Amino acid sequence: MFAPYCPIHGSRVLLFAENLIAIDSTPRGWTLRFRCDCGYTGTCEVNRREMIAA
Ligand SMILES: [Zn+2]
C-alpha cells in the first residue's frame, strides 16, 4: 500500500493495490497512477529507496 496526497481529501490517503491504475518506471523509481476512493485521479512519485525502506 501507499499514501499519496489527495487534494480532494486535503491530506495524504492510504490506498491499496486496487486503487492503482498504472505504474511507470522512471530513472529514480516509479510514478504511480492512482484513483482515490473519492474519485480523484492523480500520480505520485516513489523513489527506489523509499520503496525498499517500506
Ligand atoms: Zn481522495
N, CA, C, O and the ligand as a Tripos MOL2 file, in Angstrom:
@<TRIPOS>MOLECULE
protein
  217   215    55     0     0
PROTEIN
NO_CHARGES

@<TRIPOS>ATOM
      1 N           0.8370   -1.1920    0.0000 N.3       1 MET1
      2 CA          0.0000    0.0000    0.0000 C.3       1 MET1
      3 C           0.8710    1.2410    0.0000 C.2       1 MET1
      4 O           2.0750    1.1750    0.2490 O.2       1 MET1
      5 N           0.2420    2.3810   -0.2850 N.am      2 PHE2
      6 CA          0.9830    3.6230   -0.4160 C.3       2 PHE2
      7 C           0.0820    4.7780    0.0040 C.2       2 PHE2
      8 O          -1.1290    4.6040    0.1480 O.2       2 PHE2
      9 N           0.6620    5.9430    0.1990 N.am      3 ALA3
     10 CA         -0.0910    7.0710    0.7520 C.3       3 ALA3
     11 C           0.2120    8.3520   -0.0190 C.2       3 ALA3
     12 O           1.0020    9.1770    0.4400 O.2       3 ALA3
     13 N          -0.4040    8.5270   -1.1810 N.am      4 PRO4
     14 CA         -0.2130    9.7560   -1.9450 C.3       4 PRO4
     15 C          -1.0660   10.8920   -1.3960 C.2       4 PRO4
     16 O          -1.9810   10.6700   -0.6040 O.2       4 PRO4
     17 N          -0.7550   12.1130   -1.8270 N.am      5 TYR5
     18 CA         -1.5390   13.2780   -1.4290 C.3       5 TYR5
     19 C          -2.7680   13.3900   -2.3240 C.2       5 TYR5
     20 O          -2.6550   13.2960   -3.5460 O.2       5 TYR5
     21 N          -3.9360   13.5910   -1.7270 N.am      6 CYS6
     22 CA         -5.1710   13.7910   -2.4750 C.3       6 CYS6
     23 C          -5.6960   15.1850   -2.1680 C.2       6 CYS6
     24 O          -6.0090   15.4810   -1.0150 O.2       6 CYS6
     25 N          -5.8010   16.0680   -3.1970 N.am      7 PRO7
     26 CA         -6.2760   17.4380   -2.9570 C.3       7 PRO7
     27 C          -7.7510   17.4930   -2.5760 C.2       7 PRO7
     28 O          -8.1780   18.4600   -1.9450 O.2       7 PRO7
     29 N          -8.5310   16.4990   -2.9330 N.am      8 ILE8
     30 CA         -9.9430   16.4710   -2.5550 C.3       8 ILE8
     31 C         -10.0590   16.2110   -1.0570 C.2       8 ILE8
     32 O         -10.8300   16.8740   -0.3620 O.2       8 ILE8
     33 N          -9.2950   15.2510   -0.5700 N.am      9 HIS9
     34 CA         -9.2520   14.9830    0.8580 C.3       9 HIS9
     35 C          -8.4850   16.0780    1.6060 C.2       9 HIS9
     36 O          -8.7450   16.3310    2.7820 O.2       9 HIS9
     37 N          -7.5390   16.7240    0.9190 N.am     10 GLY10
     38 CA         -6.7010   17.7300    1.5470 C.3      10 GLY10
     39 C          -5.6400   17.1240    2.4460 C.2      10 GLY10
     40 O          -5.1210   17.7890    3.3430 O.2      10 GLY10
     41 N          -5.3190   15.8610    2.2040 N.am     11 SER11
     42 CA         -4.3210   15.1790    3.0190 C.3      11 SER11
     43 C          -3.8330   13.9440    2.2720 C.2      11 SER11
     44 O          -4.3010   13.6290    1.1780 O.2      11 SER11
     45 N          -2.9050   13.2710    2.8770 N.am     12 ARG12
     46 CA         -2.4720   12.0030    2.3060 C.3      12 ARG12
     47 C          -3.5150   10.9400    2.6260 C.2      12 ARG12
     48 O          -4.1130   10.9360    3.7020 O.2      12 ARG12
     49 N          -3.7160   10.0570    1.6870 N.am     13 VAL13
     50 CA         -4.6930    8.9980    1.8850 C.3      13 VAL13
     51 C          -4.0140    7.6500    1.6780 C.2      13 VAL13
     52 O          -3.1180    7.5100    0.8460 O.2      13 VAL13
     53 N          -4.4460    6.6860    2.4330 N.am     14 LEU14
     54 CA         -3.8860    5.3510    2.3410 C.3      14 LEU14
     55 C          -4.6320    4.5850    1.2530 C.2      14 LEU14
     56 O          -5.8450    4.3890    1.3310 O.2      14 LEU14
     57 N          -3.8850    4.1560    0.2400 N.am     15 LEU15
     58 CA         -4.5000    3.4420   -0.8710 C.3      15 LEU15
     59 C          -3.8630    2.0690   -1.0240 C.2      15 LEU15
     60 O          -2.7590    1.8170   -0.5420 O.2      15 LEU15
     61 N          -4.5750    1.2050   -1.6950 N.am     16 PHE16
     62 CA         -4.1280   -0.1720   -1.8500 C.3      16 PHE16
     63 C          -3.9600   -0.5090   -3.3240 C.2      16 PHE16
     64 O          -4.2390    0.3220   -4.1890 O.2      16 PHE16
     65 N          -3.5180   -1.6920   -3.6060 N.am     17 ALA17
     66 CA         -3.2360   -2.1000   -4.9860 C.3      17 ALA17
     67 C          -4.4450   -1.9170   -5.8880 C.2      17 ALA17
     68 O          -4.2880   -1.6090   -7.0700 O.2      17 ALA17
     69 N          -5.6400   -2.0980   -5.3600 N.am     18 GLU18
     70 CA         -6.8390   -1.9610   -6.1860 C.3      18 GLU18
     71 C          -7.0690   -0.5220   -6.6380 C.2      18 GLU18
     72 O          -7.8190   -0.2940   -7.5870 O.2      18 GLU18
     73 N          -6.4400    0.4540   -5.9820 N.am     19 ASN19
     74 CA         -6.5480    1.8510   -6.3740 C.3      19 ASN19
     75 C          -5.5280    2.2250   -7.4560 C.2      19 ASN19
     76 O          -5.5870    3.3210   -8.0120 O.2      19 ASN19
     77 N          -4.5980    1.3160   -7.7510 N.am     20 LEU20
     78 CA         -3.5610    1.5940   -8.7400 C.3      20 LEU20
     79 C          -4.1080    1.4440  -10.1490 C.2      20 LEU20
     80 O          -4.7440    0.4410  -10.4750 O.2      20 LEU20
     81 N          -3.8580    2.4380  -10.9750 N.am     21 ILE21
     82 CA         -4.2380    2.3580  -12.3820 C.3      21 ILE21
     83 C          -3.0470    1.9020  -13.2110 C.2      21 ILE21
     84 O          -3.1850    1.0490  -14.0880 O.2      21 ILE21
     85 N          -1.8780    2.4700  -12.9340 N.am     22 ALA22
     86 CA         -0.6980    2.1570  -13.7260 C.3      22 ALA22
     87 C           0.5630    2.4940  -12.9410 C.2      22 ALA22
     88 O           0.5500    3.3310  -12.0380 O.2      22 ALA22
     89 N           1.6370    1.8330  -13.3010 N.am     23 ILE23
     90 CA          2.9500    2.1240  -12.7290 C.3      23 ILE23
     91 C           3.9220    2.3500  -13.8840 C.2      23 ILE23
     92 O           4.0750    1.4920  -14.7540 O.2      23 ILE23
     93 N           4.5780    3.5110  -13.8850 N.am     24 ASP24
     94 CA          5.5780    3.8150  -14.9010 C.3      24 ASP24
     95 C           6.9430    3.8660  -14.2370 C.2      24 ASP24
     96 O           7.0960    4.4740  -13.1780 O.2      24 ASP24
     97 N           7.9320    3.2360  -14.8480 N.am     25 SER25
     98 CA          9.2960    3.3180  -14.3430 C.3      25 SER25
     99 C           9.9150    4.6540  -14.7230 C.2      25 SER25
    100 O           9.7140    5.1570  -15.8290 O.2      25 SER25
    101 N          10.6630    5.2140  -13.8020 N.am     26 THR26
    102 CA         11.4490    6.4140  -14.0800 C.3      26 THR26
    103 C          12.8680    6.1040  -13.6430 C.2      26 THR26
    104 O          13.1000    5.1110  -12.9540 O.2      26 THR26
    105 N          13.8320    6.9520  -14.0370 N.am     27 PRO27
    106 CA         15.2340    6.6830  -13.6390 C.3      27 PRO27
    107 C          15.4020    6.6040  -12.1230 C.2      27 PRO27
    108 O          16.2890    5.8980  -11.6420 O.2      27 PRO27
    109 N          14.5660    7.3180  -11.3580 N.am     28 ARG28
    110 CA         14.7350    7.3510   -9.9020 C.3      28 ARG28
    111 C          13.8340    6.3660   -9.1820 C.2      28 ARG28
    112 O          14.0430    6.0950   -8.0000 O.2      28 ARG28
    113 N          12.8500    5.8320   -9.8590 N.am     29 GLY29
    114 CA         11.9450    4.9240   -9.1610 C.3      29 GLY29
    115 C          10.7180    4.6510  -10.0050 C.2      29 GLY29
    116 O          10.8160    4.0810  -11.0920 O.2      29 GLY29
    117 N           9.5580    5.0600   -9.5030 N.am     30 TRP30
    118 CA          8.3200    4.7990  -10.2180 C.3      30 TRP30
    119 C           7.3660    5.9740  -10.0790 C.2      30 TRP30
    120 O           7.4060    6.7260   -9.1050 O.2      30 TRP30
    121 N           6.5080    6.1060  -11.0830 N.am     31 THR31
    122 CA          5.3770    7.0160  -10.9840 C.3      31 THR31
    123 C           4.1260    6.1540  -10.9010 C.2      31 THR31
    124 O           3.8370    5.3720  -11.8070 O.2      31 THR31
    125 N           3.4010    6.3020   -9.8280 N.am     32 LEU32
    126 CA          2.1710    5.5440   -9.6310 C.3      32 LEU32
    127 C           0.9890    6.3980  -10.0610 C.2      32 LEU32
    128 O           0.8650    7.5530   -9.6530 O.2      32 LEU32
    129 N           0.1220    5.8240  -10.8880 N.am     33 ARG33
    130 CA         -1.1240    6.4990  -11.2260 C.3      33 ARG33
    131 C          -2.2150    5.8290  -10.4120 C.2      33 ARG33
    132 O          -2.3600    4.6070  -10.4440 O.2      33 ARG33
    133 N          -2.9750    6.6210   -9.6900 N.am     34 PHE34
    134 CA         -3.9200    6.0370   -8.7420 C.3      34 PHE34
    135 C          -5.2770    6.7160   -8.8340 C.2      34 PHE34
    136 O          -5.3930    7.8390   -9.3230 O.2      34 PHE34
    137 N          -6.2850    6.0300   -8.3640 N.am     35 ARG35
    138 CA         -7.6000    6.6300   -8.2050 C.3      35 ARG35
    139 C          -7.9860    6.5110   -6.7390 C.2      35 ARG35
    140 O          -8.0740    5.4150   -6.1860 O.2      35 ARG35
    141 N          -8.2130    7.6600   -6.1280 N.am     36 CYS36
    142 CA         -8.5970    7.6930   -4.7220 C.3      36 CYS36
    143 C         -10.0440    7.2150   -4.5700 C.2      36 CYS36
    144 O         -10.7970    7.1910   -5.5430 O.2      36 CYS36
    145 N         -10.4200    6.8430   -3.3740 N.am     37 ASP37
    146 CA        -11.8050    6.4350   -3.0910 C.3      37 ASP37
    147 C         -12.8060    7.5460   -3.4080 C.2      37 ASP37
    148 O         -13.9640    7.2620   -3.7110 O.2      37 ASP37
    149 N         -12.3680    8.8210   -3.3430 N.am     38 CYS38
    150 CA        -13.2540    9.9500   -3.6130 C.3      38 CYS38
    151 C         -13.4310   10.1970   -5.1030 C.2      38 CYS38
    152 O         -14.2570   11.0200   -5.4970 O.2      38 CYS38
    153 N         -12.6690    9.4970   -5.9370 N.am     39 GLY39
    154 CA        -12.8030    9.6550   -7.3730 C.3      39 GLY39
    155 C         -11.6630   10.4430   -7.9940 C.2      39 GLY39
    156 O         -11.5410   10.4880   -9.2180 O.2      39 GLY39
    157 N         -10.8270   11.0620   -7.1740 N.am     40 TYR40
    158 CA         -9.6850   11.8280   -7.6880 C.3      40 TYR40
    159 C          -8.6650   10.8880   -8.3170 C.2      40 TYR40
    160 O          -8.3160    9.8520   -7.7500 O.2      40 TYR40
    161 N          -8.1920   11.2740   -9.5100 N.am     41 THR41
    162 CA         -7.1510   10.5080  -10.1760 C.3      41 THR41
    163 C          -5.8920   11.3480  -10.2320 C.2      41 THR41
    164 O          -5.9290   12.4910  -10.6860 O.2      41 THR41
    165 N          -4.7960   10.8060   -9.7830 N.am     42 GLY42
    166 CA         -3.5530   11.5670   -9.7760 C.3      42 GLY42
    167 C          -2.3600   10.6440   -9.8630 C.2      42 GLY42
    168 O          -2.4990    9.4330  -10.0320 O.2      42 GLY42
    169 N          -1.1780   11.2400   -9.7440 N.am     43 THR43
    170 CA          0.0460   10.4680   -9.7810 C.3      43 THR43
    171 C           0.8860   10.8090   -8.5660 C.2      43 THR43
    172 O           0.7750   11.9040   -8.0140 O.2      43 THR43
    173 N           1.7160    9.8840   -8.1520 N.am     44 CYS44
    174 CA          2.7020   10.1960   -7.1320 C.3      44 CYS44
    175 C           4.0020    9.4910   -7.4620 C.2      44 CYS44
    176 O           4.0160    8.3980   -8.0290 O.2      44 CYS44
    177 N           5.0960   10.1460   -7.0920 N.am     45 GLU45
    178 CA          6.4180    9.6230   -7.3580 C.3      45 GLU45
    179 C           6.8920    8.8190   -6.1590 C.2      45 GLU45
    180 O           6.7470    9.2390   -5.0110 O.2      45 GLU45
    181 N           7.4490    7.6820   -6.4410 N.am     46 VAL46
    182 CA          8.0420    6.8660   -5.3900 C.3      46 VAL46
    183 C           9.4700    6.5860   -5.8110 C.2      46 VAL46
    184 O           9.7040    6.0570   -6.8970 O.2      46 VAL46
    185 N          10.4300    6.9350   -4.9630 N.am     47 ASN47
    186 CA         11.8040    6.5950   -5.3480 C.3      47 ASN47
    187 C          12.1830    5.2460   -4.7560 C.2      47 ASN47
    188 O          11.5790    4.7720   -3.7940 O.2      47 ASN47
    189 N          13.1820    4.6530   -5.3500 N.am     48 ARG48
    190 CA         13.5170    3.2660   -5.0200 C.3      48 ARG48
    191 C          13.8780    3.1120   -3.5500 C.2      48 ARG48
    192 O          13.5520    2.0940   -2.9400 O.2      48 ARG48
    193 N          14.5480    4.1080   -2.9720 N.am     49 ARG49
    194 CA         14.9680    3.9960   -1.5760 C.3      49 ARG49
    195 C          13.7520    3.9100   -0.6600 C.2      49 ARG49
    196 O          13.7300    3.1100    0.2750 O.2      49 ARG49
    197 N          12.7340    4.7400   -0.9310 N.am     50 GLU50
    198 CA         11.5160    4.6970   -0.1240 C.3      50 GLU50
    199 C          10.8360    3.3320   -0.2260 C.2      50 GLU50
    200 O          10.3540    2.7870    0.7670 O.2      50 GLU50
    201 N          10.8090    2.7990   -1.4320 N.am     51 MET51
    202 CA         10.1220    1.5390   -1.6520 C.3      51 MET51
    203 C          10.8260    0.4090   -0.8950 C.2      51 MET51
    204 O          10.1750   -0.4720   -0.3340 O.2      51 MET51
    205 N          12.1440    0.4460   -0.8850 N.am     52 ILE52
    206 CA         12.8950   -0.5930   -0.1890 C.3      52 ILE52
    207 C          12.7120   -0.4540    1.3290 C.2      52 ILE52
    208 O          12.5820   -1.4510    2.0400 O.2      52 ILE52
    209 N          12.7040    0.8070    1.8170 N.am     53 ALA53
    210 CA         12.5110    1.0480    3.2390 C.3      53 ALA53
    211 C          11.1470    0.5640    3.7020 C.2      53 ALA53
    212 O          11.0010    0.0760    4.8230 O.2      53 ALA53
    213 N          10.1450    0.7010    2.8340 N.am     54 ALA54
    214 CA          8.7960    0.2570    3.1760 C.3      54 ALA54
    215 C           8.7590   -1.2540    3.0420 C.2      54 ALA54
    216 O           7.7200   -1.8700    3.2790 O.2      54 ALA54
    217 ZN         -9.4230   11.4750   -2.1000 Zn       55 ZN55
@<TRIPOS>BOND
     1     1     2 1
     2     2     3 1
     3     3     4 2
     4     3     5 am
     5     5     6 1
     6     6     7 1
     7     7     8 2
     8     7     9 am
     9     9    10 1
    10    10    11 1
    11    11    12 2
    12    11    13 am
    13    13    14 1
    14    14    15 1
    15    15    16 2
    16    15    17 am
    17    17    18 1
    18    18    19 1
    19    19    20 2
    20    19    21 am
    21    21    22 1
    22    22    23 1
    23    23    24 2
    24    23    25 am
    25    25    26 1
    26    26    27 1
    27    27    28 2
    28    27    29 am
    29    29    30 1
    30    30    31 1
    31    31    32 2
    32    31    33 am
    33    33    34 1
    34    34    35 1
    35    35    36 2
    36    35    37 am
    37    37    38 1
    38    38    39 1
    39    39    40 2
    40    39    41 am
    41    41    42 1
    42    42    43 1
    43    43    44 2
    44    43    45 am
    45    45    46 1
    46    46    47 1
    47    47    48 2
    48    47    49 am
    49    49    50 1
    50    50    51 1
    51    51    52 2
    52    51    53 am
    53    53    54 1
    54    54    55 1
    55    55    56 2
    56    55    57 am
    57    57    58 1
    58    58    59 1
    59    59    60 2
    60    59    61 am
    61    61    62 1
    62    62    63 1
    63    63    64 2
    64    63    65 am
    65    65    66 1
    66    66    67 1
    67    67    68 2
    68    67    69 am
    69    69    70 1
    70    70    71 1
    71    71    72 2
    72    71    73 am
    73    73    74 1
    74    74    75 1
    75    75    76 2
    76    75    77 am
    77    77    78 1
    78    78    79 1
    79    79    80 2
    80    79    81 am
    81    81    82 1
    82    82    83 1
    83    83    84 2
    84    83    85 am
    85    85    86 1
    86    86    87 1
    87    87    88 2
    88    87    89 am
    89    89    90 1
    90    90    91 1
    91    91    92 2
    92    91    93 am
    93    93    94 1
    94    94    95 1
    95    95    96 2
    96    95    97 am
    97    97    98 1
    98    98    99 1
    99    99   100 2
   100    99   101 am
   101   101   102 1
   102   102   103 1
   103   103   104 2
   104   103   105 am
   105   105   106 1
   106   106   107 1
   107   107   108 2
   108   107   109 am
   109   109   110 1
   110   110   111 1
   111   111   112 2
   112   111   113 am
   113   113   114 1
   114   114   115 1
   115   115   116 2
   116   115   117 am
   117   117   118 1
   118   118   119 1
   119   119   120 2
   120   119   121 am
   121   121   122 1
   122   122   123 1
   123   123   124 2
   124   123   125 am
   125   125   126 1
   126   126   127 1
   127   127   128 2
   128   127   129 am
   129   129   130 1
   130   130   131 1
   131   131   132 2
   132   131   133 am
   133   133   134 1
   134   134   135 1
   135   135   136 2
   136   135   137 am
   137   137   138 1
   138   138   139 1
   139   139   140 2
   140   139   141 am
   141   141   142 1
   142   142   143 1
   143   143   144 2
   144   143   145 am
   145   145   146 1
   146   146   147 1
   147   147   148 2
   148   147   149 am
   149   149   150 1
   150   150   151 1
   151   151   152 2
   152   151   153 am
   153   153   154 1
   154   154   155 1
   155   155   156 2
   156   155   157 am
   157   157   158 1
   158   158   159 1
   159   159   160 2
   160   159   161 am
   161   161   162 1
   162   162   163 1
   163   163   164 2
   164   163   165 am
   165   165   166 1
   166   166   167 1
   167   167   168 2
   168   167   169 am
   169   169   170 1
   170   170   171 1
   171   171   172 2
   172   171   173 am
   173   173   174 1
   174   174   175 1
   175   175   176 2
   176   175   177 am
   177   177   178 1
   178   178   179 1
   179   179   180 2
   180   179   181 am
   181   181   182 1
   182   182   183 1
   183   183   184 2
   184   183   185 am
   185   185   186 1
   186   186   187 1
   187   187   188 2
   188   187   189 am
   189   189   190 1
   190   190   191 1
   191   191   192 2
   192   191   193 am
   193   193   194 1
   194   194   195 1
   195   195   196 2
   196   195   197 am
   197   197   198 1
   198   198   199 1
   199   199   200 2
   200   199   201 am
   201   201   202 1
   202   202   203 1
   203   203   204 2
   204   203   205 am
   205   205   206 1
   206   206   207 1
   207   207   208 2
   208   207   209 am
   209   209   210 1
   210   210   211 1
   211   211   212 2
   212   211   213 am
   213   213   214 1
   214   214   215 1
   215   215   216 2
@<TRIPOS>SUBSTRUCTURE
     1 MET1         2 RESIDUE 1 A MET
     2 PHE2         6 RESIDUE 1 A PHE
     3 ALA3        10 RESIDUE 1 A ALA
     4 PRO4        14 RESIDUE 1 A PRO
     5 TYR5        18 RESIDUE 1 A TYR
     6 CYS6        22 RESIDUE 1 A CYS
     7 PRO7        26 RESIDUE 1 A PRO
     8 ILE8        30 RESIDUE 1 A ILE
     9 HIS9        34 RESIDUE 1 A HIS
    10 GLY10       38 RESIDUE 1 A GLY
    11 SER11       42 RESIDUE 1 A SER
    12 ARG12       46 RESIDUE 1 A ARG
    13 VAL13       50 RESIDUE 1 A VAL
    14 LEU14       54 RESIDUE 1 A LEU
    15 LEU15       58 RESIDUE 1 A LEU
    16 PHE16       62 RESIDUE 1 A PHE
    17 ALA17       66 RESIDUE 1 A ALA
    18 GLU18       70 RESIDUE 1 A GLU
    19 ASN19       74 RESIDUE 1 A ASN
    20 LEU20       78 RESIDUE 1 A LEU
    21 ILE21       82 RESIDUE 1 A ILE
    22 ALA22       86 RESIDUE 1 A ALA
    23 ILE23       90 RESIDUE 1 A ILE
    24 ASP24       94 RESIDUE 1 A ASP
    25 SER25       98 RESIDUE 1 A SER
    26 THR26      102 RESIDUE 1 A THR
    27 PRO27      106 RESIDUE 1 A PRO
    28 ARG28      110 RESIDUE 1 A ARG
    29 GLY29      114 RESIDUE 1 A GLY
    30 TRP30      118 RESIDUE 1 A TRP
    31 THR31      122 RESIDUE 1 A THR
    32 LEU32      126 RESIDUE 1 A LEU
    33 ARG33      130 RESIDUE 1 A ARG
    34 PHE34      134 RESIDUE 1 A PHE
    35 ARG35      138 RESIDUE 1 A ARG
    36 CYS36      142 RESIDUE 1 A CYS
    37 ASP37      146 RESIDUE 1 A ASP
    38 CYS38      150 RESIDUE 1 A CYS
    39 GLY39      154 RESIDUE 1 A GLY
    40 TYR40      158 RESIDUE 1 A TYR
    41 THR41      162 RESIDUE 1 A THR
    42 GLY42      166 RESIDUE 1 A GLY
    43 THR43      170 RESIDUE 1 A THR
    44 CYS44      174 RESIDUE 1 A CYS
    45 GLU45      178 RESIDUE 1 A GLU
    46 VAL46      182 RESIDUE 1 A VAL
    47 ASN47      186 RESIDUE 1 A ASN
    48 ARG48      190 RESIDUE 1 A ARG
    49 ARG49      194 RESIDUE 1 A ARG
    50 GLU50      198 RESIDUE 1 A GLU
    51 MET51      202 RESIDUE 1 A MET
    52 ILE52      206 RESIDUE 1 A ILE
    53 ALA53      210 RESIDUE 1 A ALA
    54 ALA54      214 RESIDUE 1 A ALA
    55 ZN55       217 GROUP 0 **** ****
